[in-house]
Amino acid sequence: MGEQMPAVRAVPPSGDEVAGRGLVLVAALCQEWGVSDRKGAQGKTVWAVVVTVTP
């Protein structure tokens, strides 16, 4: 099985599923996120922009 580009699931996972929540959480908590292939190597890079609020 090869590398796949991640994507937020169209339908949230049911309560008994053991996977599929990671990018749902990332999308909910981040202002922006994305993914790109690694150049010259197997794998991918996932990045996220998180806005912090100082009291």
mmCIF entry with sequence, helices, sheets and N, C-alpha, C, O atoms, coordinates in Angstrom:
data_MODEL
# 
_entry.id   MODEL 
# 
_entity.id                         1 
_entity.type                       polymer 
_entity.pdbx_number_of_molecules   1 
# 
_entity_poly.entity_id                      1 
_entity_poly.type                           'polypeptide(L)' 
_entity_poly.nstd_linkage                   no 
_entity_poly.nstd_monomer                   no 
_entity_poly.pdbx_seq_one_letter_code       MGEQMPAVRAVPPSGDEVAGRGLVLVAALCQEWGVSDRKGAQGKTVWAVVVTVTP 
_entity_poly.pdbx_seq_one_letter_code_can   MGEQMPAVRAVPPSGDEVAGRGLVLVAALCQEWGVSDRKGAQGKTVWAVVVTVTP 
_entity_poly.pdbx_strand_id                 A 
# 
loop_
_entity_poly_seq.entity_id 
_entity_poly_seq.num 
_entity_poly_seq.mon_id 
_entity_poly_seq.hetero 
1 1  MET n 
1 2  GLY n 
1 3  GLU n 
1 4  GLN n 
1 5  MET n 
1 6  PRO n 
1 7  ALA n 
1 8  VAL n 
1 9  ARG n 
1 10 ALA n 
1 11 VAL n 
1 12 PRO n 
1 13 PRO n 
1 14 SER n 
1 15 GLY n 
1 16 ASP n 
1 17 GLU n 
1 18 VAL n 
1 19 ALA n 
1 20 GLY n 
1 21 ARG n 
1 22 GLY n 
1 23 LEU n 
1 24 VAL n 
1 25 LEU n 
1 26 VAL n 
1 27 ALA n 
1 28 ALA n 
1 29 LEU n 
1 30 CYS n 
1 31 GLN n 
1 32 GLU n 
1 33 TRP n 
1 34 GLY n 
1 35 VAL n 
1 36 SER n 
1 37 ASP n 
1 38 ARG n 
1 39 LYS n 
1 40 GLY n 
1 41 ALA n 
1 42 GLN n 
1 43 GLY n 
1 44 LYS n 
1 45 THR n 
1 46 VAL n 
1 47 TRP n 
1 48 ALA n 
1 49 VAL n 
1 50 VAL n 
1 51 VAL n 
1 52 THR n 
1 53 VAL n 
1 54 THR n 
1 55 PRO n 
# 
_struct_asym.id          A 
_struct_asym.entity_id   1 
# 
_struct_conf.conf_type_id            HELX_P 
_struct_conf.id                      HELX_P1 
_struct_conf.pdbx_PDB_helix_id       AA1 
_struct_conf.beg_label_comp_id       GLY 
_struct_conf.beg_label_asym_id       A 
_struct_conf.beg_label_seq_id        22 
_struct_conf.pdbx_beg_PDB_ins_code   ? 
_struct_conf.end_label_comp_id       LEU 
_struct_conf.end_label_asym_id       A 
_struct_conf.end_label_seq_id        29 
_struct_conf.pdbx_end_PDB_ins_code   ? 
_struct_conf.beg_auth_comp_id        GLY 
_struct_conf.beg_auth_asym_id        A 
_struct_conf.beg_auth_seq_id         22 
_struct_conf.end_auth_comp_id        LEU 
_struct_conf.end_auth_asym_id        A 
_struct_conf.end_auth_seq_id         29 
_struct_conf.pdbx_PDB_helix_class    1 
_struct_conf.details                 ? 
_struct_conf.pdbx_PDB_helix_length   8 
# 
_struct_conf_type.id          HELX_P 
_struct_conf_type.criteria    ? 
_struct_conf_type.reference   ? 
# 
_struct_sheet.id               AA1 
_struct_sheet.type             ? 
_struct_sheet.number_strands   2 
_struct_sheet.details          ? 
# 
_struct_sheet_order.sheet_id     AA1 
_struct_sheet_order.range_id_1   1 
_struct_sheet_order.range_id_2   2 
_struct_sheet_order.offset       ? 
_struct_sheet_order.sense        anti-parallel 
# 
loop_
_struct_sheet_range.sheet_id 
_struct_sheet_range.id 
_struct_sheet_range.beg_label_comp_id 
_struct_sheet_range.beg_label_asym_id 
_struct_sheet_range.beg_label_seq_id 
_struct_sheet_range.pdbx_beg_PDB_ins_code 
_struct_sheet_range.end_label_comp_id 
_struct_sheet_range.end_label_asym_id 
_struct_sheet_range.end_label_seq_id 
_struct_sheet_range.pdbx_end_PDB_ins_code 
_struct_sheet_range.beg_auth_comp_id 
_struct_sheet_range.beg_auth_asym_id 
_struct_sheet_range.beg_auth_seq_id 
_struct_sheet_range.end_auth_comp_id 
_struct_sheet_range.end_auth_asym_id 
_struct_sheet_range.end_auth_seq_id 
AA1 1 GLU A 32 ? ASP A 37 ? GLU A 32 ASP A 37 
AA1 2 LYS A 44 ? VAL A 49 ? LYS A 44 VAL A 49 
# 
loop_
_atom_site.group_PDB 
_atom_site.id 
_atom_site.type_symbol 
_atom_site.label_atom_id 
_atom_site.label_alt_id 
_atom_site.label_comp_id 
_atom_site.label_asym_id 
_atom_site.label_entity_id 
_atom_site.label_seq_id 
_atom_site.pdbx_PDB_ins_code 
_atom_site.Cartn_x 
_atom_site.Cartn_y 
_atom_site.Cartn_z 
_atom_site.occupancy 
_atom_site.B_iso_or_equiv 
_atom_site.pdbx_formal_charge 
_atom_site.auth_seq_id 
_atom_site.auth_comp_id 
_atom_site.auth_asym_id 
_atom_site.auth_atom_id 
_atom_site.pdbx_PDB_model_num 
ATOM 1   N N  . MET A 1 1  ? 0.841   -1.181 0.000  1.00 0.00 ? 1  MET A N  1 
ATOM 2   C CA . MET A 1 1  ? 0.000   0.000  0.000  1.00 0.00 ? 1  MET A CA 1 
ATOM 3   C C  . MET A 1 1  ? 0.886   1.243  0.000  1.00 0.00 ? 1  MET A C  1 
ATOM 4   O O  . MET A 1 1  ? 1.809   1.327  0.810  1.00 0.00 ? 1  MET A O  1 
ATOM 5   N N  . GLY A 1 2  ? 0.638   2.197  -0.870 1.00 0.00 ? 2  GLY A N  1 
ATOM 6   C CA . GLY A 1 2  ? 1.449   3.392  -0.974 1.00 0.00 ? 2  GLY A CA 1 
ATOM 7   C C  . GLY A 1 2  ? 0.952   4.515  -0.080 1.00 0.00 ? 2  GLY A C  1 
ATOM 8   O O  . GLY A 1 2  ? -0.056  4.392  0.615  1.00 0.00 ? 2  GLY A O  1 
ATOM 9   N N  . GLU A 1 3  ? 1.691   5.604  -0.123 1.00 0.00 ? 3  GLU A N  1 
ATOM 10  C CA . GLU A 1 3  ? 1.311   6.781  0.652  1.00 0.00 ? 3  GLU A CA 1 
ATOM 11  C C  . GLU A 1 3  ? 0.049   7.395  0.062  1.00 0.00 ? 3  GLU A C  1 
ATOM 12  O O  . GLU A 1 3  ? -0.128  7.427  -1.156 1.00 0.00 ? 3  GLU A O  1 
ATOM 13  N N  . GLN A 1 4  ? -0.815  7.876  0.929  1.00 0.00 ? 4  GLN A N  1 
ATOM 14  C CA . GLN A 1 4  ? -2.022  8.566  0.494  1.00 0.00 ? 4  GLN A CA 1 
ATOM 15  C C  . GLN A 1 4  ? -2.018  9.968  1.080  1.00 0.00 ? 4  GLN A C  1 
ATOM 16  O O  . GLN A 1 4  ? -1.541  10.184 2.194  1.00 0.00 ? 4  GLN A O  1 
ATOM 17  N N  . MET A 1 5  ? -2.551  10.918 0.324  1.00 0.00 ? 5  MET A N  1 
ATOM 18  C CA . MET A 1 5  ? -2.666  12.274 0.829  1.00 0.00 ? 5  MET A CA 1 
ATOM 19  C C  . MET A 1 5  ? -3.851  12.315 1.791  1.00 0.00 ? 5  MET A C  1 
ATOM 20  O O  . MET A 1 5  ? -4.925  11.809 1.468  1.00 0.00 ? 5  MET A O  1 
ATOM 21  N N  . PRO A 1 6  ? -3.667  12.911 2.962  1.00 0.00 ? 6  PRO A N  1 
ATOM 22  C CA . PRO A 1 6  ? -4.753  12.951 3.925  1.00 0.00 ? 6  PRO A CA 1 
ATOM 23  C C  . PRO A 1 6  ? -5.835  13.938 3.525  1.00 0.00 ? 6  PRO A C  1 
ATOM 24  O O  . PRO A 1 6  ? -5.581  14.905 2.807  1.00 0.00 ? 6  PRO A O  1 
ATOM 25  N N  . ALA A 1 7  ? -7.024  13.683 3.992  1.00 0.00 ? 7  ALA A N  1 
ATOM 26  C CA . ALA A 1 7  ? -8.153  14.568 3.762  1.00 0.00 ? 7  ALA A CA 1 
ATOM 27  C C  . ALA A 1 7  ? -9.114  14.411 4.934  1.00 0.00 ? 7  ALA A C  1 
ATOM 28  O O  . ALA A 1 7  ? -9.211  13.338 5.529  1.00 0.00 ? 7  ALA A O  1 
ATOM 29  N N  . VAL A 1 8  ? -9.821  15.488 5.260  1.00 0.00 ? 8  VAL A N  1 
ATOM 30  C CA . VAL A 1 8  ? -10.832 15.411 6.299  1.00 0.00 ? 8  VAL A CA 1 
ATOM 31  C C  . VAL A 1 8  ? -11.976 14.569 5.770  1.00 0.00 ? 8  VAL A C  1 
ATOM 32  O O  . VAL A 1 8  ? -12.426 14.756 4.639  1.00 0.00 ? 8  VAL A O  1 
ATOM 33  N N  . ARG A 1 9  ? -12.444 13.644 6.588  1.00 0.00 ? 9  ARG A N  1 
ATOM 34  C CA . ARG A 1 9  ? -13.544 12.767 6.174  1.00 0.00 ? 9  ARG A CA 1 
ATOM 35  C C  . ARG A 1 9  ? -14.824 13.559 5.977  1.00 0.00 ? 9  ARG A C  1 
ATOM 36  O O  . ARG A 1 9  ? -15.107 14.495 6.724  1.00 0.00 ? 9  ARG A O  1 
ATOM 37  N N  . ALA A 1 10 ? -15.595 13.178 4.968  1.00 0.00 ? 10 ALA A N  1 
ATOM 38  C CA . ALA A 1 10 ? -16.870 13.845 4.704  1.00 0.00 ? 10 ALA A CA 1 
ATOM 39  C C  . ALA A 1 10 ? -17.884 13.507 5.800  1.00 0.00 ? 10 ALA A C  1 
ATOM 40  O O  . ALA A 1 10 ? -18.733 14.328 6.149  1.00 0.00 ? 10 ALA A O  1 
ATOM 41  N N  . VAL A 1 11 ? -17.785 12.297 6.333  1.00 0.00 ? 11 VAL A N  1 
ATOM 42  C CA . VAL A 1 11 ? -18.680 11.843 7.394  1.00 0.00 ? 11 VAL A CA 1 
ATOM 43  C C  . VAL A 1 11 ? -17.834 11.535 8.616  1.00 0.00 ? 11 VAL A C  1 
ATOM 44  O O  . VAL A 1 11 ? -16.890 10.751 8.525  1.00 0.00 ? 11 VAL A O  1 
ATOM 45  N N  . PRO A 1 12 ? -18.153 12.138 9.767  1.00 0.00 ? 12 PRO A N  1 
ATOM 46  C CA . PRO A 1 12 ? -17.354 11.864 10.970 1.00 0.00 ? 12 PRO A CA 1 
ATOM 47  C C  . PRO A 1 12 ? -17.394 10.380 11.329 1.00 0.00 ? 12 PRO A C  1 
ATOM 48  O O  . PRO A 1 12 ? -18.382 9.703  11.045 1.00 0.00 ? 12 PRO A O  1 
ATOM 49  N N  . PRO A 1 13 ? -16.329 9.865  11.950 1.00 0.00 ? 13 PRO A N  1 
ATOM 50  C CA . PRO A 1 13 ? -16.315 8.457  12.334 1.00 0.00 ? 13 PRO A CA 1 
ATOM 51  C C  . PRO A 1 13 ? -17.358 8.184  13.418 1.00 0.00 ? 13 PRO A C  1 
ATOM 52  O O  . PRO A 1 13 ? -17.667 9.051  14.235 1.00 0.00 ? 13 PRO A O  1 
ATOM 53  N N  . SER A 1 14 ? -17.890 6.968  13.408 1.00 0.00 ? 14 SER A N  1 
ATOM 54  C CA . SER A 1 14 ? -18.850 6.598  14.452 1.00 0.00 ? 14 SER A CA 1 
ATOM 55  C C  . SER A 1 14 ? -18.099 6.389  15.763 1.00 0.00 ? 14 SER A C  1 
ATOM 56  O O  . SER A 1 14 ? -16.870 6.326  15.777 1.00 0.00 ? 14 SER A O  1 
ATOM 57  N N  . GLY A 1 15 ? -18.824 6.283  16.840 1.00 0.00 ? 15 GLY A N  1 
ATOM 58  C CA . GLY A 1 15 ? -18.231 6.159  18.163 1.00 0.00 ? 15 GLY A CA 1 
ATOM 59  C C  . GLY A 1 15 ? -17.360 4.946  18.364 1.00 0.00 ? 15 GLY A C  1 
ATOM 60  O O  . GLY A 1 15 ? -16.465 4.974  19.210 1.00 0.00 ? 15 GLY A O  1 
ATOM 61  N N  . ASP A 1 16 ? -17.588 3.874  17.614 1.00 0.00 ? 16 ASP A N  1 
ATOM 62  C CA . ASP A 1 16 ? -16.804 2.654  17.814 1.00 0.00 ? 16 ASP A CA 1 
ATOM 63  C C  . ASP A 1 16 ? -15.649 2.501  16.827 1.00 0.00 ? 16 ASP A C  1 
ATOM 64  O O  . ASP A 1 16 ? -14.907 1.522  16.904 1.00 0.00 ? 16 ASP A O  1 
ATOM 65  N N  . GLU A 1 17 ? -15.481 3.449  15.900 1.00 0.00 ? 17 GLU A N  1 
ATOM 66  C CA . GLU A 1 17 ? -14.342 3.382  14.979 1.00 0.00 ? 17 GLU A CA 1 
ATOM 67  C C  . GLU A 1 17 ? -13.076 3.799  15.711 1.00 0.00 ? 17 GLU A C  1 
ATOM 68  O O  . GLU A 1 17 ? -13.107 4.696  16.554 1.00 0.00 ? 17 GLU A O  1 
ATOM 69  N N  . VAL A 1 18 ? -11.963 3.149  15.388 1.00 0.00 ? 18 VAL A N  1 
ATOM 70  C CA . VAL A 1 18 ? -10.709 3.425  16.095 1.00 0.00 ? 18 VAL A CA 1 
ATOM 71  C C  . VAL A 1 18 ? -9.815  4.425  15.371 1.00 0.00 ? 18 VAL A C  1 
ATOM 72  O O  . VAL A 1 18 ? -8.756  4.775  15.892 1.00 0.00 ? 18 VAL A O  1 
ATOM 73  N N  . ALA A 1 19 ? -10.198 4.886  14.211 1.00 0.00 ? 19 ALA A N  1 
ATOM 74  C CA . ALA A 1 19 ? -9.371  5.826  13.454 1.00 0.00 ? 19 ALA A CA 1 
ATOM 75  C C  . ALA A 1 19 ? -10.269 6.832  12.739 1.00 0.00 ? 19 ALA A C  1 
ATOM 76  O O  . ALA A 1 19 ? -11.483 6.651  12.644 1.00 0.00 ? 19 ALA A O  1 
ATOM 77  N N  . GLY A 1 20 ? -9.641  7.897  12.239 1.00 0.00 ? 20 GLY A N  1 
ATOM 78  C CA . GLY A 1 20 ? -10.365 8.846  11.406 1.00 0.00 ? 20 GLY A CA 1 
ATOM 79  C C  . GLY A 1 20 ? -10.678 10.179 12.054 1.00 0.00 ? 20 GLY A C  1 
ATOM 80  O O  . GLY A 1 20 ? -11.388 10.997 11.468 1.00 0.00 ? 20 GLY A O  1 
ATOM 81  N N  . ARG A 1 21 ? -10.160 10.416 13.255 1.00 0.00 ? 21 ARG A N  1 
ATOM 82  C CA . ARG A 1 21 ? -10.469 11.670 13.936 1.00 0.00 ? 21 ARG A CA 1 
ATOM 83  C C  . ARG A 1 21 ? -9.354  12.713 13.851 1.00 0.00 ? 21 ARG A C  1 
ATOM 84  O O  . ARG A 1 21 ? -9.594  13.891 14.116 1.00 0.00 ? 21 ARG A O  1 
ATOM 85  N N  . GLY A 1 22 ? -8.160  12.304 13.492 1.00 0.00 ? 22 GLY A N  1 
ATOM 86  C CA . GLY A 1 22 ? -7.004  13.203 13.529 1.00 0.00 ? 22 GLY A CA 1 
ATOM 87  C C  . GLY A 1 22 ? -7.196  14.491 12.761 1.00 0.00 ? 22 GLY A C  1 
ATOM 88  O O  . GLY A 1 22 ? -7.052  15.570 13.335 1.00 0.00 ? 22 GLY A O  1 
ATOM 89  N N  . LEU A 1 23 ? -7.514  14.413 11.482 1.00 0.00 ? 23 LEU A N  1 
ATOM 90  C CA . LEU A 1 23 ? -7.646  15.629 10.687 1.00 0.00 ? 23 LEU A CA 1 
ATOM 91  C C  . LEU A 1 23 ? -8.941  16.365 10.977 1.00 0.00 ? 23 LEU A C  1 
ATOM 92  O O  . LEU A 1 23 ? -9.039  17.562 10.706 1.00 0.00 ? 23 LEU A O  1 
ATOM 93  N N  . VAL A 1 24 ? -9.939  15.677 11.525 1.00 0.00 ? 24 VAL A N  1 
ATOM 94  C CA . VAL A 1 24 ? -11.153 16.371 11.972 1.00 0.00 ? 24 VAL A CA 1 
ATOM 95  C C  . VAL A 1 24 ? -10.769 17.335 13.092 1.00 0.00 ? 24 VAL A C  1 
ATOM 96  O O  . VAL A 1 24 ? -11.223 18.479 13.115 1.00 0.00 ? 24 VAL A O  1 
ATOM 97  N N  . LEU A 1 25 ? -9.928  16.868 14.024 1.00 0.00 ? 25 LEU A N  1 
ATOM 98  C CA . LEU A 1 25 ? -9.455  17.726 15.116 1.00 0.00 ? 25 LEU A CA 1 
ATOM 99  C C  . LEU A 1 25 ? -8.572  18.850 14.590 1.00 0.00 ? 25 LEU A C  1 
ATOM 100 O O  . LEU A 1 25 ? -8.712  19.999 15.008 1.00 0.00 ? 25 LEU A O  1 
ATOM 101 N N  . VAL A 1 26 ? -7.673  18.525 13.684 1.00 0.00 ? 26 VAL A N  1 
ATOM 102 C CA . VAL A 1 26 ? -6.789  19.549 13.109 1.00 0.00 ? 26 VAL A CA 1 
ATOM 103 C C  . VAL A 1 26 ? -7.625  20.634 12.432 1.00 0.00 ? 26 VAL A C  1 
ATOM 104 O O  . VAL A 1 26 ? -7.386  21.822 12.649 1.00 0.00 ? 26 VAL A O  1 
ATOM 105 N N  . ALA A 1 27 ? -8.589  20.242 11.624 1.00 0.00 ? 27 ALA A N  1 
ATOM 106 C CA . ALA A 1 27 ? -9.425  21.216 10.918 1.00 0.00 ? 27 ALA A CA 1 
ATOM 107 C C  . ALA A 1 27 ? -10.235 22.070 11.888 1.00 0.00 ? 27 ALA A C  1 
ATOM 108 O O  . ALA A 1 27 ? -10.450 23.255 11.634 1.00 0.00 ? 27 ALA A O  1 
ATOM 109 N N  . ALA A 1 28 ? -10.685 21.484 12.995 1.00 0.00 ? 28 ALA A N  1 
ATOM 110 C CA . ALA A 1 28 ? -11.483 22.224 13.973 1.00 0.00 ? 28 ALA A CA 1 
ATOM 111 C C  . ALA A 1 28 ? -10.639 23.216 14.777 1.00 0.00 ? 28 ALA A C  1 
ATOM 112 O O  . ALA A 1 28 ? -11.133 24.273 15.169 1.00 0.00 ? 28 ALA A O  1 
ATOM 113 N N  . LEU A 1 29 ? -9.373  22.881 15.023 1.00 0.00 ? 29 LEU A N  1 
ATOM 114 C CA . LEU A 1 29 ? -8.534  23.700 15.900 1.00 0.00 ? 29 LEU A CA 1 
ATOM 115 C C  . LEU A 1 29 ? -7.621  24.679 15.172 1.00 0.00 ? 29 LEU A C  1 
ATOM 116 O O  . LEU A 1 29 ? -7.072  25.586 15.798 1.00 0.00 ? 29 LEU A O  1 
ATOM 117 N N  . CYS A 1 30 ? -7.451  24.514 13.875 1.00 0.00 ? 30 CYS A N  1 
ATOM 118 C CA . CYS A 1 30 ? -6.497  25.326 13.133 1.00 0.00 ? 30 CYS A CA 1 
ATOM 119 C C  . CYS A 1 30 ? -7.202  26.312 12.221 1.00 0.00 ? 30 CYS A C  1 
ATOM 120 O O  . CYS A 1 30 ? -8.328  26.092 11.773 1.00 0.00 ? 30 CYS A O  1 
ATOM 121 N N  . GLN A 1 31 ? -6.508  27.395 11.965 1.00 0.00 ? 31 GLN A N  1 
ATOM 122 C CA . GLN A 1 31 ? -7.019  28.394 11.032 1.00 0.00 ? 31 GLN A CA 1 
ATOM 123 C C  . GLN A 1 31 ? -6.851  27.905 9.592  1.00 0.00 ? 31 GLN A C  1 
ATOM 124 O O  . GLN A 1 31 ? -7.664  28.205 8.718  1.00 0.00 ? 31 GLN A O  1 
ATOM 125 N N  . GLU A 1 32 ? -5.778  27.147 9.368  1.00 0.00 ? 32 GLU A N  1 
ATOM 126 C CA . GLU A 1 32 ? -5.450  26.676 8.019  1.00 0.00 ? 32 GLU A CA 1 
ATOM 127 C C  . GLU A 1 32 ? -4.542  25.461 8.151  1.00 0.00 ? 32 GLU A C  1 
ATOM 128 O O  . GLU A 1 32 ? -3.756  25.383 9.095  1.00 0.00 ? 32 GLU A O  1 
ATOM 129 N N  . TRP A 1 33 ? -4.635  24.509 7.222  1.00 0.00 ? 33 TRP A N  1 
ATOM 130 C CA . TRP A 1 33 ? -3.736  23.372 7.215  1.00 0.00 ? 33 TRP A CA 1 
ATOM 131 C C  . TRP A 1 33 ? -3.609  22.862 5.784  1.00 0.00 ? 33 TRP A C  1 
ATOM 132 O O  . TRP A 1 33 ? -4.428  23.187 4.925  1.00 0.00 ? 33 TRP A O  1 
ATOM 133 N N  . GLY A 1 34 ? -2.583  22.065 5.540  1.00 0.00 ? 34 GLY A N  1 
ATOM 134 C CA . GLY A 1 34 ? -2.377  21.518 4.206  1.00 0.00 ? 34 GLY A CA 1 
ATOM 135 C C  . GLY A 1 34 ? -1.398  20.360 4.244  1.00 0.00 ? 34 GLY A C  1 
ATOM 136 O O  . GLY A 1 34 ? -0.880  19.996 5.299  1.00 0.00 ? 34 GLY A O  1 
ATOM 137 N N  . VAL A 1 35 ? -1.159  19.797 3.090  1.00 0.00 ? 35 VAL A N  1 
ATOM 138 C CA . VAL A 1 35 ? -0.270  18.647 2.968  1.00 0.00 ? 35 VAL A CA 1 
ATOM 139 C C  . VAL A 1 35 ? 0.463   18.723 1.638  1.00 0.00 ? 35 VAL A C  1 
ATOM 140 O O  . VAL A 1 35 ? -0.078  19.207 0.644  1.00 0.00 ? 35 VAL A O  1 
ATOM 141 N N  . SER A 1 36 ? 1.704   18.237 1.630  1.00 0.00 ? 36 SER A N  1 
ATOM 142 C CA . SER A 1 36 ? 2.467   18.193 0.384  1.00 0.00 ? 36 SER A CA 1 
ATOM 143 C C  . SER A 1 36 ? 3.362   16.955 0.379  1.00 0.00 ? 36 SER A C  1 
ATOM 144 O O  . SER A 1 36 ? 3.726   16.430 1.432  1.00 0.00 ? 36 SER A O  1 
ATOM 145 N N  . ASP A 1 37 ? 3.707   16.502 -0.820 1.00 0.00 ? 37 ASP A N  1 
ATOM 146 C CA . ASP A 1 37 ? 4.634   15.375 -0.962 1.00 0.00 ? 37 ASP A CA 1 
ATOM 147 C C  . ASP A 1 37 ? 6.013   15.797 -0.484 1.00 0.00 ? 37 ASP A C  1 
ATOM 148 O O  . ASP A 1 37 ? 6.389   16.964 -0.597 1.00 0.00 ? 37 ASP A O  1 
ATOM 149 N N  . ARG A 1 38 ? 6.766   14.839 0.053  1.00 0.00 ? 38 ARG A N  1 
ATOM 150 C CA . ARG A 1 38 ? 8.163   15.110 0.385  1.00 0.00 ? 38 ARG A CA 1 
ATOM 151 C C  . ARG A 1 38 ? 8.974   15.015 -0.894 1.00 0.00 ? 38 ARG A C  1 
ATOM 152 O O  . ARG A 1 38 ? 8.844   14.048 -1.644 1.00 0.00 ? 38 ARG A O  1 
ATOM 153 N N  . LYS A 1 39 ? 9.788   15.987 -1.140 1.00 0.00 ? 39 LYS A N  1 
ATOM 154 C CA . LYS A 1 39 ? 10.610  15.983 -2.352 1.00 0.00 ? 39 LYS A CA 1 
ATOM 155 C C  . LYS A 1 39 ? 11.822  15.072 -2.151 1.00 0.00 ? 39 LYS A C  1 
ATOM 156 O O  . LYS A 1 39 ? 12.579  15.241 -1.195 1.00 0.00 ? 39 LYS A O  1 
ATOM 157 N N  . GLY A 1 40 ? 12.001  14.120 -3.046 1.00 0.00 ? 40 GLY A N  1 
ATOM 158 C CA . GLY A 1 40 ? 13.161  13.251 -3.002 1.00 0.00 ? 40 GLY A CA 1 
ATOM 159 C C  . GLY A 1 40 ? 13.090  12.125 -1.983 1.00 0.00 ? 40 GLY A C  1 
ATOM 160 O O  . GLY A 1 40 ? 14.080  11.422 -1.780 1.00 0.00 ? 40 GLY A O  1 
ATOM 161 N N  . ALA A 1 41 ? 11.949  11.939 -1.340 1.00 0.00 ? 41 ALA A N  1 
ATOM 162 C CA . ALA A 1 41 ? 11.815  10.872 -0.343 1.00 0.00 ? 41 ALA A CA 1 
ATOM 163 C C  . ALA A 1 41 ? 10.357  10.437 -0.261 1.00 0.00 ? 41 ALA A C  1 
ATOM 164 O O  . ALA A 1 41 ? 9.451   11.158 -0.679 1.00 0.00 ? 41 ALA A O  1 
ATOM 165 N N  . GLN A 1 42 ? 10.155  9.268  0.276  1.00 0.00 ? 42 GLN A N  1 
ATOM 166 C CA . GLN A 1 42 ? 8.799   8.772  0.474  1.00 0.00 ? 42 GLN A CA 1 
ATOM 167 C C  . GLN A 1 42 ? 8.173   9.501  1.661  1.00 0.00 ? 42 GLN A C  1 
ATOM 168 O O  . GLN A 1 42 ? 8.865   9.844  2.619  1.00 0.00 ? 42 GLN A O  1 
ATOM 169 N N  . GLY A 1 43 ? 6.891   9.731  1.597  1.00 0.00 ? 43 GLY A N  1 
ATOM 170 C CA . GLY A 1 43 ? 6.185   10.343 2.710  1.00 0.00 ? 43 GLY A CA 1 
ATOM 171 C C  . GLY A 1 43 ? 5.527   11.654 2.329  1.00 0.00 ? 43 GLY A C  1 
ATOM 172 O O  . GLY A 1 43 ? 5.447   12.011 1.153  1.00 0.00 ? 43 GLY A O  1 
ATOM 173 N N  . LYS A 1 44 ? 5.063   12.356 3.329  1.00 0.00 ? 44 LYS A N  1 
ATOM 174 C CA . LYS A 1 44 ? 4.369   13.615 3.124  1.00 0.00 ? 44 LYS A CA 1 
ATOM 175 C C  . LYS A 1 44 ? 4.611   14.524 4.319  1.00 0.00 ? 44 LYS A C  1 
ATOM 176 O O  . LYS A 1 44 ? 5.023   14.072 5.388  1.00 0.00 ? 44 LYS A O  1 
ATOM 177 N N  . THR A 1 45 ? 4.353   15.794 4.126  1.00 0.00 ? 45 THR A N  1 
ATOM 178 C CA . THR A 1 45 ? 4.457   16.777 5.192  1.00 0.00 ? 45 THR A CA 1 
ATOM 179 C C  . THR A 1 45 ? 3.090   17.388 5.397  1.00 0.00 ? 45 THR A C  1 
ATOM 180 O O  . THR A 1 45 ? 2.481   17.889 4.452  1.00 0.00 ? 45 THR A O  1 
ATOM 181 N N  . VAL A 1 46 ? 2.603   17.350 6.621  1.00 0.00 ? 46 VAL A N  1 
ATOM 182 C CA . VAL A 1 46 ? 1.339   17.985 6.979  1.00 0.00 ? 46 VAL A CA 1 
ATOM 183 C C  . VAL A 1 46 ? 1.667   19.187 7.850  1.00 0.00 ? 46 VAL A C  1 
ATOM 184 O O  . VAL A 1 46 ? 2.433   19.061 8.806  1.00 0.00 ? 46 VAL A O  1 
ATOM 185 N N  . TRP A 1 47 ? 1.104   20.351 7.539  1.00 0.00 ? 47 TRP A N  1 
ATOM 186 C CA . TRP A 1 47 ? 1.368   21.559 8.304  1.00 0.00 ? 47 TRP A CA 1 
ATOM 187 C C  . TRP A 1 47 ? 0.046   22.153 8.763  1.00 0.00 ? 47 TRP A C  1 
ATOM 188 O O  . TRP A 1 47 ? -1.003  21.890 8.175  1.00 0.00 ? 47 TRP A O  1 
ATOM 189 N N  . ALA A 1 48 ? 0.106   22.955 9.817  1.00 0.00 ? 48 ALA A N  1 
ATOM 190 C CA . ALA A 1 48 ? -1.088  23.605 10.341 1.00 0.00 ? 48 ALA A CA 1 
ATOM 191 C C  . ALA A 1 48 ? -0.725  24.967 10.925 1.00 0.00 ? 48 ALA A C  1 
ATOM 192 O O  . ALA A 1 48 ? 0.362   25.151 11.474 1.00 0.00 ? 48 ALA A O  1 
ATOM 193 N N  . VAL A 1 49 ? -1.647  25.914 10.799 1.00 0.00 ? 49 VAL A N  1 
ATOM 194 C CA . VAL A 1 49 ? -1.498  27.235 11.385 1.00 0.00 ? 49 VAL A CA 1 
ATOM 195 C C  . VAL A 1 49 ? -2.470  27.313 12.561 1.00 0.00 ? 49 VAL A C  1 
ATOM 196 O O  . VAL A 1 49 ? -3.685  27.214 12.393 1.00 0.00 ? 49 VAL A O  1 
ATOM 197 N N  . VAL A 1 50 ? -1.903  27.493 13.756 1.00 0.00 ? 50 VAL A N  1 
ATOM 198 C CA . VAL A 1 50 ? -2.714  27.581 14.973 1.00 0.00 ? 50 VAL A CA 1 
ATOM 199 C C  . VAL A 1 50 ? -2.600  29.000 15.504 1.00 0.00 ? 50 VAL A C  1 
ATOM 200 O O  . VAL A 1 50 ? -1.499  29.511 15.704 1.00 0.00 ? 50 VAL A O  1 
ATOM 201 N N  . VAL A 1 51 ? -3.728  29.625 15.727 1.00 0.00 ? 51 VAL A N  1 
ATOM 202 C CA . VAL A 1 51 ? -3.742  30.984 16.257 1.00 0.00 ? 51 VAL A CA 1 
ATOM 203 C C  . VAL A 1 51 ? -3.785  30.887 17.779 1.00 0.00 ? 51 VAL A C  1 
ATOM 204 O O  . VAL A 1 51 ? -4.622  30.184 18.345 1.00 0.00 ? 51 VAL A O  1 
ATOM 205 N N  . THR A 1 52 ? -2.876  31.598 18.428 1.00 0.00 ? 52 THR A N  1 
ATOM 206 C CA . THR A 1 52 ? -2.880  31.612 19.892 1.00 0.00 ? 52 THR A CA 1 
ATOM 207 C C  . THR A 1 52 ? -3.460  32.940 20.381 1.00 0.00 ? 52 THR A C  1 
ATOM 208 O O  . THR A 1 52 ? -3.301  33.981 19.743 1.00 0.00 ? 52 THR A O  1 
ATOM 209 N N  . VAL A 1 53 ? -4.115  32.876 21.493 1.00 0.00 ? 53 VAL A N  1 
ATOM 210 C CA . VAL A 1 53 ? -4.720  34.065 22.079 1.00 0.00 ? 53 VAL A CA 1 
ATOM 211 C C  . VAL A 1 53 ? -4.061  34.288 23.432 1.00 0.00 ? 53 VAL A C  1 
ATOM 212 O O  . VAL A 1 53 ? -4.029  33.392 24.276 1.00 0.00 ? 53 VAL A O  1 
ATOM 213 N N  . THR A 1 54 ? -3.534  35.493 23.630 1.00 0.00 ? 54 THR A N  1 
ATOM 214 C CA . THR A 1 54 ? -2.936  35.811 24.916 1.00 0.00 ? 54 THR A CA 1 
ATOM 215 C C  . THR A 1 54 ? -3.932  36.618 25.734 1.00 0.00 ? 54 THR A C  1 
ATOM 216 O O  . THR A 1 54 ? -4.549  37.559 25.234 1.00 0.00 ? 54 THR A O  1 
ATOM 217 N N  . PRO A 1 55 ? -4.079  36.240 26.985 1.00 0.00 ? 55 PRO A N  1 
ATOM 218 C CA . PRO A 1 55 ? -5.055  36.957 27.833 1.00 0.00 ? 55 PRO A CA 1 
ATOM 219 C C  . PRO A 1 55 ? -4.633  38.378 28.121 1.00 0.00 ? 55 PRO A C  1 
ATOM 220 O O  . PRO A 1 55 ? -5.344  39.104 28.816 1.00 0.00 ? 55 PRO A O  1 
# 
